[in-house]
Structure formats: C-alpha cells, structure tokens
Amino acid sequence: MIHATWGDWFVREEIEGTDPDELILWYLGCNGFVLRSPEATVYIDPYFGDGDPPNLVRMIPVPLDPADATECDAVLATHEHIDHMHPPSYGPLVEELGADVYATTAAYEEPDYDGEMRVPNERKHVVEPGRTFTVGDLTIHAVAANDPDAIAEVGYVVEHDSGTFFHGGDSRPAPEAFGTVADSFDVDVGALAFGSVANTYDPETDTVERNRWYMDENQIVEAATQLELDRLLPTHYDMWRGFGADPGALGHHAASFRYPRVIEHAVVGDRFTVAEPGRVQARALRE
C-alpha cells in the first residue's frame, strides 16, 4: 500500500495543475520521473514503496499516491528490479487511467516483485534496444544500457520538439551503447544513477553483505561524457540508507571534462524543463 507523505498536493496542483507548452519533467526521487508535454504524460520507473527495512531503508518522502493521479498515458520501466518495476506504484495508472506499460521481457516474467503484475495484455508492451514508439507528441527510443545487476535493461531517449531527455536506468558506463546514443541524438538532459558502496543486512540468512550500487563520481562523469550530455541529473543517490552520495561533489570530478556542461542537483519534487537549465519553481511560488 502506498502512503504519500505529501498527500495529493504534488500530483494534483503541481504536476497535473501545469499546462505544459514544452517537455517538462519532475523528479520523484529514487530513479523516477514524470514527463509531461502538450499531448502526453509519462511516468518512468515510478517507485512509491517503503523499501524493505531493515535491509533497504527508504530515506526520502513518498511524493504522491498514484491512485490520486488523473493523467497518465504510459509507464516506462528500465528493468526488473522492484524500485523500477513496482506494481503498487504503477497499477492505478494502468487500471484506472488506461496507461500502457513498456518494459523488458524480464521485467514481466522475472520481476523482483512477488505478486500480480497488474498489466492486462492489451496494455502490455515488450521493449528491447532498438524499438521506437510514440506516446502523444513524444517519440521514445529504447536503447542499450549496462546494468550488471539486472537480467535485462534498457535506457530511454525521449524526443520532443522542445528537446530530448535520456534516462539510463541503473546503467554503468557503456562506451559502445552510449556512444551510439551520442551519435544518434542530441541529448539535452540525461538522468544517470549515482551511488556508493554500503553494507546491507539479509534477514533470511542473518548475514551482512557489502554491495556497490550504481555509479561512483568518476563513473557517472565517464557515462555523461560518453553520452555527450549538456546537462546531467544525478539520480538514486537520495534513496537508500547507506548508498547515498553527494551530487555537489561532482563538479570537482567533471572539472577537466567537456561533458557534462551543467550538473543539476535534483531533489524530490523538483521540476525541470528540457529546453533550458535550472529548477522551475512550483506553481504555488511562481503564481
């Protein structure tokens, strides 16, 4: 069950209360985003769960309950991990709003989630690198990525007349795959997973394991360089206790590289436009 820390204000007044004339995105924390354009609303890797304490402890607010949403055309999942393919988080968007789900075969057939996937056949779409589809005025390309912890993974390039957004899932640097993206698209903004090394507790075996999750400071700059990103949005750094990282440190690591040109420290609830850098104030502060 989803428990929205912010009630329904964020989804109703900020996300759905905005009438976009370009491609806009909101950071949901973890690796989640909501994208809105004049003709489409798309959720990417939405996760509003509590984690799995004491093994995985969620450190950030749950900004919305998907049951409060009234607009969603599609849900995109990058891979099968529960914080990317989470039926309680996308289920209401599919069942109540008729959203289509785009995900890898592994995300449907070998998910981390133990329960009903909540995707009827008519809403279920399988993606793999090389597939292109449209949602409203958005053209979306599934591209190759490099997540050694996943069974199968994709990234997404989302094109709109106002600009292009890249979501890398939990990928690490991928010279060939990301080089192909850089050659094929002029990406304005890219979201890449940033993390660290931490110990996690497994209550089933009563053991502690040391894990490295996501990219470190040097790897994320390497990936941004491969993608030739104008703007980098580090993600996932805020989510799990012990795996946190400081995006403020990335400027030092990127200082001698051409890319990324701008690093934007996204915090849960932040809004960005693809066309130009900088946070956009919430409607309550703008108007």
C-alpha positions as a LaTeX table, in Angstrom:
\begin{tabular}{lrrr}
\hline
Residue & $x$ (\AA) & $y$ (\AA) & $z$ (\AA) \\
\hline
Met1 & 0.00 & 0.00 & 0.00 \\
Ile2 & 1.26 & 3.47 & $-0.90$ \\
His3 & 1.44 & 6.17 & 1.78 \\
Ala4 & 2.01 & 9.60 & 0.19 \\
Thr5 & 3.96 & 11.84 & 2.54 \\
Trp6 & 2.76 & 14.91 & 0.66 \\
Gly7 & $-0.90$ & 13.94 & 0.31 \\
Asp8 & $-2.35$ & 14.77 & $-3.10$ \\
Trp9 & $-0.99$ & 18.32 & $-3.43$ \\
Phe10 & 2.02 & 17.46 & $-5.57$ \\
Val11 & 0.28 & 15.38 & $-8.20$ \\
Arg12 & $-2.91$ & 17.45 & $-8.41$ \\
Glu13 & $-1.70$ & 21.03 & $-8.03$ \\
Glu14 & 1.85 & 20.87 & $-9.32$ \\
Ile15 & 2.10 & 18.08 & $-11.92$ \\
Glu16 & $-1.45$ & 17.95 & $-13.26$ \\
Gly17 & $-2.06$ & 21.60 & $-12.46$ \\
Thr18 & 0.58 & 22.60 & $-15.01$ \\
Asp19 & $-0.43$ & 23.21 & $-18.62$ \\
Pro20 & 2.82 & 22.49 & $-20.49$ \\
Asp21 & 3.78 & 24.04 & $-23.80$ \\
Glu22 & 7.09 & 22.10 & $-23.90$ \\
Leu23 & 8.62 & 18.94 & $-22.42$ \\
Ile24 & 8.72 & 19.22 & $-18.62$ \\
Leu25 & 9.89 & 16.69 & $-16.05$ \\
Trp26 & 9.54 & 16.25 & $-12.31$ \\
Tyr27 & 11.94 & 14.19 & $-10.21$ \\
Leu28 & 10.15 & 11.68 & $-7.98$ \\
Gly29 & 13.23 & 10.52 & $-6.09$ \\
Cys30 & 14.92 & 7.13 & $-6.50$ \\
Asn31 & 15.04 & 6.87 & $-10.32$ \\
Gly32 & 11.53 & 8.06 & $-11.03$ \\
Phe33 & 10.31 & 10.89 & $-13.22$ \\
Val34 & 7.03 & 12.24 & $-14.55$ \\
Leu35 & 7.30 & 13.73 & $-18.03$ \\
Arg36 & 4.59 & 16.00 & $-19.43$ \\
Ser37 & 4.23 & 17.63 & $-22.82$ \\
Pro38 & 1.24 & 19.27 & $-24.52$ \\
Glu39 & $-0.02$ & 15.82 & $-25.60$ \\
Ala40 & 1.41 & 13.25 & $-23.18$ \\
Thr41 & 2.00 & 12.31 & $-19.55$ \\
Val42 & 4.58 & 9.57 & $-18.99$ \\
Tyr43 & 5.93 & 8.04 & $-15.77$ \\
Ile44 & 9.42 & 6.49 & $-15.88$ \\
Asp45 & 10.46 & 3.98 & $-13.19$ \\
Pro46 & 7.92 & 5.18 & $-10.61$ \\
Tyr47 & 8.52 & 3.75 & $-7.14$ \\
Phe48 & 6.47 & 4.86 & $-4.16$ \\
Gly49 & 7.16 & 1.88 & $-1.91$ \\
Asp50 & 8.73 & 1.81 & 1.54 \\
Gly51 & 11.70 & $-0.38$ & 0.67 \\
Asp52 & 12.37 & $-3.48$ & 2.74 \\
Pro53 & 13.51 & $-2.43$ & 6.23 \\
Pro54 & 15.89 & $-3.18$ & 7.84 \\
Asn55 & 17.63 & $-4.37$ & 4.66 \\
Leu56 & 16.62 & $-1.45$ & 2.43 \\
Val57 & 15.50 & 1.68 & 4.25 \\
Arg58 & 13.84 & 4.44 & 2.22 \\
Met59 & 15.37 & 7.81 & 3.08 \\
Ile60 & 13.15 & 10.20 & 1.11 \\
Pro61 & 9.47 & 11.20 & 1.16 \\
Val62 & 6.85 & 9.47 & $-0.97$ \\
Pro63 & 5.70 & 12.47 & $-3.02$ \\
Leu64 & 2.45 & 11.04 & $-4.38$ \\
Asp65 & $-0.02$ & 8.19 & $-4.34$ \\
Pro66 & $-0.64$ & 7.03 & $-7.94$ \\
Ala67 & $-4.29$ & 6.50 & $-7.03$ \\
Asp68 & $-4.60$ & 10.30 & $-6.86$ \\
Ala69 & $-3.34$ & 10.80 & $-10.42$ \\
Thr70 & $-5.85$ & 11.53 & $-13.18$ \\
Glu71 & $-3.49$ & 11.74 & $-16.16$ \\
Cys72 & $-1.08$ & 9.09 & $-17.45$ \\
Asp73 & $-0.64$ & 7.76 & $-20.96$ \\
Ala74 & 2.30 & 5.40 & $-20.42$ \\
Val75 & 4.63 & 3.91 & $-17.83$ \\
Leu76 & 8.21 & 3.07 & $-18.85$ \\
Ala77 & 10.33 & 0.63 & $-16.82$ \\
Thr78 & 14.05 & 0.24 & $-17.44$ \\
His79 & 14.47 & $-3.19$ & $-15.79$ \\
Glu80 & 13.02 & $-5.77$ & $-13.43$ \\
His81 & 14.19 & $-4.50$ & $-10.02$ \\
Ile82 & 11.38 & $-3.70$ & $-7.60$ \\
Asp83 & 12.21 & 0.00 & $-7.36$ \\
His84 & 11.76 & 0.29 & $-11.13$ \\
Met85 & 9.02 & $-2.26$ & $-11.89$ \\
His86 & 6.67 & $-1.98$ & $-8.90$ \\
Pro87 & 3.01 & $-2.94$ & $-9.49$ \\
Pro88 & 1.62 & $-0.99$ & $-6.49$ \\
Ser89 & 3.29 & 2.14 & $-7.89$ \\
Tyr90 & 2.09 & 1.84 & $-11.48$ \\
Gly91 & $-1.02$ & $-0.32$ & $-11.01$ \\
Pro92 & $-3.52$ & 2.51 & $-10.52$ \\
Leu93 & $-2.10$ & 4.33 & $-13.54$ \\
Val94 & $-2.88$ & 1.28 & $-15.68$ \\
Glu95 & $-6.13$ & 0.10 & $-14.08$ \\
Glu96 & $-7.78$ & 3.48 & $-13.53$ \\
Leu97 & $-6.26$ & 5.63 & $-16.28$ \\
Gly98 & $-5.63$ & 3.10 & $-19.05$ \\
Ala99 & $-1.89$ & 3.72 & $-19.26$ \\
Asp100 & 0.23 & 1.40 & $-21.39$ \\
Val101 & 3.31 & $-0.24$ & $-19.83$ \\
Tyr102 & 6.60 & $-0.57$ & $-21.70$ \\
Ala103 & 9.20 & $-2.88$ & $-20.14$ \\
Thr104 & 11.65 & $-5.66$ & $-20.90$ \\
Thr105 & 10.61 & $-9.32$ & $-21.02$ \\
Ala106 & 12.50 & $-9.93$ & $-17.77$ \\
Ala107 & 10.54 & $-7.16$ & $-16.06$ \\
Tyr108 & 7.31 & $-9.02$ & $-16.80$ \\
Glu109 & 8.50 & $-12.61$ & $-16.39$ \\
Glu110 & 11.27 & $-12.41$ & $-13.76$ \\
Pro111 & 10.46 & $-9.38$ & $-11.58$ \\
Asp112 & 11.73 & $-8.88$ & $-8.06$ \\
Tyr113 & 8.11 & $-8.32$ & $-7.04$ \\
Asp114 & 6.22 & $-11.35$ & $-5.74$ \\
Gly115 & 2.62 & $-10.75$ & $-6.74$ \\
Glu116 & 0.22 & $-9.80$ & $-9.51$ \\
Met117 & 1.87 & $-7.66$ & $-12.19$ \\
Arg118 & $-1.35$ & $-5.71$ & $-12.88$ \\
Val119 & $-0.75$ & $-5.28$ & $-16.62$ \\
Pro120 & $-3.52$ & $-6.63$ & $-18.89$ \\
Asn121 & $-2.37$ & $-7.98$ & $-22.25$ \\
Glu122 & $-3.82$ & $-5.06$ & $-24.17$ \\
Arg123 & $-1.68$ & $-2.63$ & $-22.14$ \\
Lys124 & 1.49 & $-4.73$ & $-22.12$ \\
His125 & 4.33 & $-3.81$ & $-24.46$ \\
Val126 & 7.73 & $-5.52$ & $-24.54$ \\
Val127 & 10.74 & $-3.37$ & $-25.39$ \\
Glu128 & 14.33 & $-4.14$ & $-26.21$ \\
Pro129 & 17.12 & $-1.96$ & $-27.56$ \\
Gly130 & 16.24 & $-0.63$ & $-30.98$ \\
Arg131 & 12.48 & $-0.34$ & $-30.51$ \\
Thr132 & 10.86 & 3.05 & $-31.18$ \\
Phe133 & 7.29 & 4.03 & $-30.33$ \\
Thr134 & 5.21 & 7.16 & $-29.87$ \\
Val135 & 3.14 & 8.42 & $-26.95$ \\
Gly136 & 1.23 & 11.53 & $-27.95$ \\
Asp137 & 3.77 & 14.05 & $-29.24$ \\
Leu138 & 6.72 & 12.11 & $-27.77$ \\
Thr139 & 8.94 & 9.78 & $-29.78$ \\
Ile140 & 10.56 & 7.25 & $-27.45$ \\
His141 & 13.53 & 5.04 & $-28.26$ \\
Ala142 & 14.58 & 2.05 & $-26.14$ \\
Val143 & 18.38 & 1.87 & $-26.22$ \\
Ala144 & 21.08 & $-0.43$ & $-24.90$ \\
Ala145 & 22.44 & 0.09 & $-21.39$ \\
Asn146 & 24.85 & $-1.62$ & $-19.00$ \\
Asp147 & 23.40 & $-2.69$ & $-15.65$ \\
Pro148 & 25.41 & $-5.69$ & $-14.37$ \\
Asp149 & 22.89 & $-6.22$ & $-11.58$ \\
Ala150 & 19.89 & $-6.61$ & $-13.90$ \\
Ile151 & 18.75 & $-9.55$ & $-16.01$ \\
Ala152 & 17.90 & $-7.26$ & $-18.91$ \\
Glu153 & 17.85 & $-3.49$ & $-19.07$ \\
Val154 & 17.16 & $-0.61$ & $-21.43$ \\
Gly155 & 17.58 & 3.12 & $-21.37$ \\
Tyr156 & 15.09 & 5.53 & $-22.95$ \\
Val157 & 15.63 & 8.50 & $-25.24$ \\
Val158 & 12.53 & 10.73 & $-25.23$ \\
Glu159 & 12.31 & 13.20 & $-28.10$ \\
His160 & 10.04 & 16.24 & $-28.31$ \\
Asp161 & 10.11 & 19.34 & $-30.48$ \\
Ser162 & 11.35 & 21.30 & $-27.45$ \\
Gly163 & 14.24 & 18.97 & $-26.59$ \\
Thr164 & 15.50 & 15.47 & $-25.80$ \\
Phe165 & 15.69 & 13.62 & $-22.47$ \\
Phe166 & 17.69 & 10.47 & $-21.70$ \\
His167 & 17.00 & 8.07 & $-18.84$ \\
Gly168 & 19.73 & 5.50 & $-18.22$ \\
Gly169 & 18.05 & 3.35 & $-15.57$ \\
Asp170 & 20.74 & 1.92 & $-13.29$ \\
Ser171 & 23.32 & 1.64 & $-16.05$ \\
Arg172 & 27.06 & 1.94 & $-15.51$ \\
Pro173 & 29.30 & 3.44 & $-18.22$ \\
Ala174 & 28.62 & 1.83 & $-21.60$ \\
Pro175 & 31.10 & 3.08 & $-24.23$ \\
Glu176 & 29.55 & 1.43 & $-27.28$ \\
Ala177 & 25.90 & 1.82 & $-26.29$ \\
Phe178 & 26.18 & 5.37 & $-25.00$ \\
Gly179 & 28.45 & 6.34 & $-27.87$ \\
Thr180 & 25.70 & 5.22 & $-30.24$ \\
Val181 & 23.20 & 7.39 & $-28.36$ \\
Ala182 & 25.54 & 10.39 & $-28.66$ \\
Asp183 & 25.97 & 9.78 & $-32.38$ \\
Ser184 & 22.23 & 9.35 & $-32.98$ \\
Phe185 & 20.69 & 12.00 & $-30.73$ \\
Asp186 & 21.42 & 15.47 & $-29.40$ \\
Val187 & 20.55 & 14.84 & $-25.75$ \\
Asp188 & 19.77 & 17.96 & $-23.74$ \\
Val189 & 19.23 & 16.37 & $-20.31$ \\
Gly190 & 20.29 & 12.94 & $-19.03$ \\
Ala191 & 19.42 & 11.16 & $-15.78$ \\
Leu192 & 22.07 & 8.73 & $-14.52$ \\
Ala193 & 22.14 & 6.63 & $-11.33$ \\
Phe194 & 24.68 & 7.81 & $-8.74$ \\
Gly195 & 25.51 & 5.82 & $-5.62$ \\
Ser196 & 28.16 & 4.28 & $-3.43$ \\
Val197 & 29.25 & 1.17 & $-1.52$ \\
Ala198 & 27.37 & 0.03 & 1.60 \\
Asn199 & 26.59 & $-2.95$ & 3.80 \\
Thr200 & 23.13 & $-4.50$ & 3.62 \\
Tyr201 & 21.54 & $-6.94$ & 6.03 \\
Asp202 & 19.78 & $-10.07$ & 4.80 \\
Pro203 & 17.28 & $-11.14$ & 7.49 \\
Glu204 & 16.72 & $-14.54$ & 5.84 \\
Thr205 & 20.36 & $-15.57$ & 6.23 \\
Asp206 & 21.22 & $-13.22$ & 9.11 \\
Thr207 & 24.28 & $-12.04$ & 7.22 \\
Val208 & 25.71 & $-8.71$ & 6.14 \\
Glu209 & 26.85 & $-8.18$ & 2.57 \\
Arg210 & 28.96 & $-5.42$ & 1.05 \\
Asn211 & 27.47 & $-4.08$ & $-2.18$ \\
Arg212 & 28.34 & $-1.46$ & $-4.77$ \\
Trp213 & 25.23 & 0.12 & $-6.26$ \\
Tyr214 & 25.07 & 2.50 & $-9.20$ \\
Met215 & 27.95 & 4.66 & $-10.42$ \\
Asp216 & 30.55 & 6.45 & $-8.34$ \\
Glu217 & 31.72 & 10.02 & $-9.00$ \\
Asn218 & 34.18 & 9.12 & $-11.74$ \\
Gln219 & 31.93 & 6.61 & $-13.47$ \\
Ile220 & 28.98 & 8.98 & $-13.75$ \\
Val221 & 31.18 & 11.65 & $-15.37$ \\
Glu222 & 32.54 & 8.96 & $-17.70$ \\
Ala223 & 28.99 & 7.97 & $-18.70$ \\
Ala224 & 27.97 & 11.62 & $-19.18$ \\
Thr225 & 30.99 & 12.07 & $-21.44$ \\
Gln226 & 30.07 & 9.00 & $-23.49$ \\
Leu227 & 26.55 & 10.40 & $-23.92$ \\
Glu228 & 27.86 & 13.94 & $-24.57$ \\
Leu229 & 25.31 & 15.30 & $-22.10$ \\
Asp230 & 24.75 & 19.02 & $-21.95$ \\
Arg231 & 23.04 & 18.63 & $-18.57$ \\
Leu232 & 23.37 & 15.81 & $-16.05$ \\
Leu233 & 20.72 & 14.97 & $-13.45$ \\
Pro234 & 22.20 & 12.51 & $-10.91$ \\
Thr235 & 19.52 & 10.18 & $-9.54$ \\
His236 & 19.19 & 7.39 & $-6.98$ \\
Tyr237 & 21.77 & 9.00 & $-4.68$ \\
Asp238 & 18.95 & 10.01 & $-2.30$ \\
Met239 & 17.06 & 6.75 & $-1.92$ \\
Trp240 & 18.64 & 4.03 & 0.23 \\
Arg241 & 20.25 & 4.33 & 3.64 \\
Gly242 & 23.98 & 3.67 & 3.28 \\
Phe243 & 24.06 & 4.04 & $-0.51$ \\
Gly244 & 23.73 & 7.82 & $-0.52$ \\
Ala245 & 26.10 & 10.12 & $-2.37$ \\
Asp246 & 26.65 & 13.87 & $-2.73$ \\
Pro247 & 25.92 & 15.33 & $-6.18$ \\
Gly248 & 27.58 & 18.53 & $-5.01$ \\
Ala249 & 30.94 & 16.78 & $-5.27$ \\
Leu250 & 30.55 & 16.00 & $-8.96$ \\
Gly251 & 31.72 & 19.41 & $-10.13$ \\
His252 & 35.23 & 18.57 & $-8.95$ \\
His253 & 35.25 & 15.29 & $-10.87$ \\
Ala254 & 33.89 & 16.89 & $-14.05$ \\
Ala255 & 36.13 & 19.97 & $-14.00$ \\
Ser256 & 38.54 & 18.84 & $-16.73$ \\
Phe257 & 35.94 & 17.19 & $-19.00$ \\
Arg258 & 33.93 & 18.69 & $-21.81$ \\
Tyr259 & 30.81 & 16.86 & $-20.66$ \\
Pro260 & 28.58 & 17.27 & $-18.77$ \\
Arg261 & 28.42 & 21.02 & $-19.29$ \\
Val262 & 25.96 & 21.51 & $-16.40$ \\
Ile263 & 25.27 & 19.32 & $-13.35$ \\
Glu264 & 21.89 & 19.90 & $-11.72$ \\
His265 & 21.30 & 18.63 & $-8.19$ \\
Ala266 & 17.74 & 17.30 & $-8.37$ \\
Val267 & 15.77 & 16.89 & $-5.15$ \\
Val268 & 12.44 & 15.09 & $-4.81$ \\
Gly269 & 9.71 & 17.23 & $-6.34$ \\
Asp270 & 12.00 & 19.42 & $-8.44$ \\
Arg271 & 10.71 & 20.47 & $-11.83$ \\
Phe272 & 12.90 & 20.97 & $-14.89$ \\
Thr273 & 12.30 & 21.95 & $-18.49$ \\
Val274 & 14.27 & 20.13 & $-21.16$ \\
Ala275 & 14.83 & 23.29 & $-23.17$ \\
Glu276 & 16.91 & 25.23 & $-20.62$ \\
Pro277 & 18.84 & 24.60 & $-17.39$ \\
Gly278 & 17.69 & 25.41 & $-13.88$ \\
Arg279 & 14.95 & 24.36 & $-11.50$ \\
Val280 & 11.49 & 25.79 & $-12.13$ \\
Gln281 & 9.64 & 26.99 & $-9.05$ \\
Ala282 & 6.49 & 25.16 & $-8.01$ \\
Arg283 & 3.24 & 26.75 & $-9.19$ \\
Ala284 & 2.43 & 27.92 & $-5.68$ \\
Leu285 & 5.62 & 30.01 & $-5.70$ \\
Arg286 & 5.50 & 31.12 & $-9.34$ \\
Glu287 & 1.96 & 32.40 & $-9.46$ \\
\hline
\end{tabular}
